[in-house]
Structure formats: structure tokens, C-alpha cells
Amino acid sequence: MNERVTNISAILRRGLEDDIPELRGDAGSVELLGASVEGNVDTVLHALRHDIPVARINAPTAAVEYARRLAQHGVPVNALVRAYQVGHRRMTELIFAELRASHIPPAEGVAVAEAITTTMFDYIDWITQQVVAVYEAEREQWLESRNSARALRVLEVLSGKKPVDIDAATEAIRYPMRWHHLALILWYPDTGASSDELNRLQRFARELAEAVGTDAAPLIGAADRTSAWAWLPYRSEQSDAVAEVRDFASKRPDAPRLAIGIMGQGVSGFRRSHRYALRARSVALIRGDVEPRIIAASDPGLSATALLGGSIAEVGEWVGEVLGELAADNDNDARLRETLRVFLRTGSSYKAAAVELDLHFNSVKYRVGRAVSRRGRPITDDRLDVELALLICHWYGAAVLRPNSD
């Protein structure tokens, strides 16, 4: 059989292609498969002929390179393992056919068969371990390299420093840049930033995208060691997309903190949605680890509030000047502020505010009066300032309030 290595290898290669569809690649991959098979056949036959211990054998160069090629092309590792199993079976059939055609006495034939079977099994087991290790290392490196290039291209698109070829960007990022997008930022607070948590964020984003029915796979990437960025793609604008995302996340006890951008189209919409998601997250981070876990740029007043968050100390000082004692950080003033905020937002209607707050008409009227009294002056002259200050308190909470002095 050592004299017929090429013919035997060709038989095995054709069998592998017939039995394992994943191995039917391009011409280069098929040629490398043949070289891998021939390298293994030649190596194992020489080991049998010269009684070379299997533990001293390294996987043939072609077999190692073929494992790398499969990893780069995304062929599942089980296809590689199965190739060795199928090749083992077919090689054993050929060897036993040779034994049957020989004139070895039966007793000696059994001993020969046992020796060959043992060596073959040990060889396949040992070489499979080697090529799988090569595959896994190459796959990890390949994905890391590809994802790094993808992340770099995403950052280039977001920066807006140079014109973007939409079709080229779509191909490089593997995401439909011409479509409508909804950007998300996901994070787990105070987690210690482990790689497992980043995997959890990415898994959650994929499950969310499937649940809300995006029209293609989402774009997901690690923003840093504690958070992930994501974009949900839609062929057309979806007016209820934010509500669907919020509904899914709110029902999941394991959901991360979530900042949602606004729907946007094309490259400009891709950037704008992300920018609004960043603003929403900035508000959430200033608020700290308090409710709500899910915050959206489209929430009333949030985007305007986010624009004022550059110097939170100065914002807090201004809020105190506008609201007076009503800016105290305690539960009673918090109730008064929220009642006054809703009252003003509903057109100074006690009735409409009572419906929204689920309170009695007289309770709303009493609280509004108390809020104005706590402020120390009427709200007729600077109503816009008061509304903005209340809005800031609603979103930033304790970060802009005075320590309670009561």
C-alpha cells in the first residue's frame, strides 16, 4: 500500500467529498484536502511499516494547513472531526481488503489485524487532537482579526471624517447601511467587566433582534470592556420599534441596562441613532444604578435634558436657583415636583394631570399649591425655566438635587 499512496488517497478524498458536503469547497480547498489526505495516508502507512510510535508523530503539514483553511472559511469543526472518522473507516476497509487478498495464515492474520487496528485508532485519535487544536486557535484568531477590522470600519463610519461608500461599507461591515436603523447601547452596571458578560450582552442583543423581528441580523460589537453597541436593521421605518424593544427587555429579568436611540435611515441615520443612544446612556449613567433600567432618546424631554449634562454641577446649581426648596432630595418634594411637572406638561389642567397620575382632582390641586409654596414664588413669570428644571430633576434625579435639609 506504500507504493499506491496517491491512488489510495484519491479514493479517500472522493469518499470524504461524497459523505461530508461541508468539504466541497473551492478548487484550492479541494486540492488542499487531497494533500491533507495523502499526507495522513503516507504518514500512517510509514508508521505501520516501520513501527513508529504514534506519540512521536506530528500531523502532516498539509493536514495542519487544511484545518486552518476550514477555520477561516467558517466550516464547522465537527466536519473536520468527521472527516477523520470517515477516513479512518474507509482506510480500515482498504487494509482489510489487502489482508483478505494476502496469503497470511489465519492466526498470523488476526495478530496483524489487531496490530494495525490499534495503531490506526491511536493515530486518528492523536492527529485529530492536533488538527482540532490548530482549528480552534486559527478560528479564534481569524474571528478576532475580522471583528477588529469590522469594528474599525464601524468607527470610521461613525466619525464622519471622510465620505462613506455605502456599498463598500455594507460589504465590509456585513450590515445593510442603506436601511433604517435603531441603535442600542447595552451594559451591566458594576459587573467587573468580564469577557463572559460581554458575551451575555451580545447574546441578549441577538435574542432581542429575533424577538422584535428585524429584517436582517443585528450589528453588535463590544464598545469597551463593560458595554456593547448594537444596531437593529429594518427595511422600512418602524414606528413601534422602540416600544417593542422596551417591551422585550422589560420582561427579561436578566436584561442589561439599555439605552435606545431613534430610528434613522442610511449612513446619517446610522450615526444619528447611535448619537442619540449615547445621549440617553449619559443620562442613565448620571442617574446611577436606579430605575428605569431601559431609557430611550424618544422619552419625553430626555434628549433635551441630555444636552445639558456636560457640567452636571452647574446644572444642579441652576436647578436649585429655579426651584428653591422644591429642589430638595427627599420623597415628599419628589412627589410635589412630579405632580407639578405633569400638571404643566398637560396644559395646566388639574383634570388631565389627575388622570395621568391616577390621583383625585383635589389631590393634584393640593400638591401643585404645595409645590409652588415650596418653591417660594409663583411660576407665572418664568414658567419655561420651571418646566425645564423639573424635567432635569425627573431624568437626573439626585445628581442635580440639594441634599435634604428637612
Secondary structure, 3 states (H helix, E strand, C coil): CHHHHHHHHHHHHHHHHHHCHHHCCCHHHHHHHHHHHHHHHHHHHHHHHHCCCHHHCCCCHHHHHHHHHHHHCCCCHHHHHHHHHHHHHHHHHHHHHHHHHCCCCHHHHHHHHHHHHHHHHHHHHHHHHHHHHHHHHHHHHHHHHHHHHHHHHHHHHHHCCCCCCHHHHHHHHCCCCCCEEEEEEEECCCCCCCHHHHHHHHHHHHHHHHHHCCCCCCEEEECCCCEEEEEEEECCCCCCHHHHHHHHHHCCCCCCEEEEEEEEEHHHHHHHHHHHHHHHHHHHHHHCCCCCCEEECCCCCHHHHHCCCCCHHHHHHHHHHHHHHHHECCHHHHHHHHHHHHHHHCCCCHHHHHHHHCCCHHHHHHHHHHHHHHHCCCCCCCHHHHHHHHHHHHHHHHHHCECCCC
